[in-house]
Amino acid sequence: MRTLISLLFMFVALACTERKELTVSVANSSSLQREYEIVELDLAVITERFNGEDFIITNPEGKQIPYQLTHDKKIIFPVSLKAHEVINYSIKTGKPDSYKALVFGKYYPERVDDIAWENDKIAFRTYGPALQASGEKAFGYDVWVKRVPELVVEQRYATELNPETRKKIEELRKTDPEAAQELANSVSYHIDHGNGLDFYSVGPTLGGGTSALLANDSSIIYPYCYKTYEIVDNGPLRFTVRLTYNPLAVNEDTDVIETRTISLDAESQLNKITVKYNNLSKNTPIVTGIVMHEPSNDYQTNTTEGFIAYAAPADPVNGQIYVGAVIPSIINEAKAVYFPDKEKIERKANGHVLAFSDYTPGSEYVYYTGGGWNKWGFENPLNWFNYVSNFSQKVREPLSINIQ
């Protein structure tokens, strides 16, 4: 009897300590290699199996890989597959390793309410209420280029805005303007000190791939700076910020409020943007645009594949910035649209490359936008155009996931 009881306790103990495991089969049906692409699983599936226990994710070689729990109840992790390949990843009980963050974003009240974010490839900025209150007009996304994988934006701000350095510069301006300028240049994020810089110009345009509704006369209803923000994901693999904007007058509707959710994943050159307009009463044309500062034919549009891509004029010192946008929804038309002469002066730009779509009230307009640089990753415009085209194909042919 004691033997039976002992065996019973042993079986119960084994059942309680049994290693839980799930197999996640990831399939790439496309003709493209998928390198460090972030995939998503529903968190509920995992929590149901592991019941609050720590878990790890491993690749086919048994090596742990990083993962992140997101604000929208997903588990995300990176996968790499060859064309037409299927790979099995494992989720099992265990203590996860710690990993270096590959993304980061922050609100900077000391720089007129900027929000800036980055991954290991590229960085971006959007403008806030303090800038709007100053009267300066900057509507679109700013692109900050990088040429190191480390996270550098926070340090760029800290160096540029250091109070002691700024005070010293102001003192020198009174006695030695040349020395003052030399010191200012040494801390400026508009100058490349080895990790990249900000030399993209936004101004009162759509900048690096911002979207906007169109008025009845086909003019762009430019969004201004965000009103409120909430950072809901901040690494190690994904950064997400949710922005709300001040009311806009859109044709007959006088209180249209835009919410915009921006996500940037590790290794990606492009952000995912999800836009929604509240209090809009009818279908309205919407555009996604890339500013053209000078006349140029160095761009591509493809309504079938769903993308626009542009190579900005090369700067003799800093090189060439590239910008692109992928729009999964139907693009009615994509083309360069040039400003009238007066507007060219006002906006200090030549026009936009625009993708035209339609927005239905209550829906979400989802697209991807971002940039690259010829000094890190994209030697020439063709390299960039191919990247954007391939990104579009990956969006149209997502990886399939099966959990067992």
Number of C-alpha atoms within 10 A of each C-alpha: 6 7 8 9 10 11 12 12 12 12 12 12 11 11 10 10 9 10 11 14 17 18 15 18 15 20 19 22 17 17 14 16 17 20 13 15 18 20 17 16 17 13 15 13 13 20 13 9 13 18 9 9 13 12 17 18 23 18 17 10 7 10 11 16 17 18 23 17 19 19 12 10 12 17 19 21 21 20 18 16 18 16 14 13 15 15 16 17 20 19 19 19 16 13 10 15 11 10 12 10 17 21 26 26 25 18 20 16 12 11 15 16 20 20 20 22 26 31 29 22 24 29 30 22 21 20 25 26 18 18 18 18 11 9 8 11 17 24 23 28 25 26 29 24 28 27 18 14 14 16 22 19 26 16 11 20 17 14 16 18 16 12 11 8 15 17 10 13 19 15 13 16 13 9 10 12 14 11 13 19 14 11 16 18 15 15 20 17 23 17 17 19 13 9 17 24 22 20 19 18 18 24 19 19 28 29 24 29 34 24 28 21 23 19 16 12 7 10 10 17 17 18 21 21 24 25 17 13 17 12 17 16 22 22 23 21 27 27 25 25 20 19 20 19 20 16 17 19 13 19 17 11 13 12 15 17 18 20 19 21 20 18 19 31 26 25 20 19 23 26 24 19 23 17 21 19 24 14 16 23 15 13 11 17 18 23 25 26 31 32 29 29 19 15 13 14 11 13 20 20 22 16 19 11 19 25 28 29 30 27 26 24 16 12 10 7 8 18 13 22 25 27 28 29 31 29 23 19 14 14 19 14 15 21 17 22 14 17 16 10 10 9 13 15 11 11 18 17 22 20 24 23 24 25 28 22 19 17 21 16 15 14 12 15 20 16 24 26 28 26 28 28 27 20 16 14 13 18 13 15 23 14 14 24 23 13 17 29 21 16 22 19 19 19 15 13 14 13 19 12 17 11 15 9
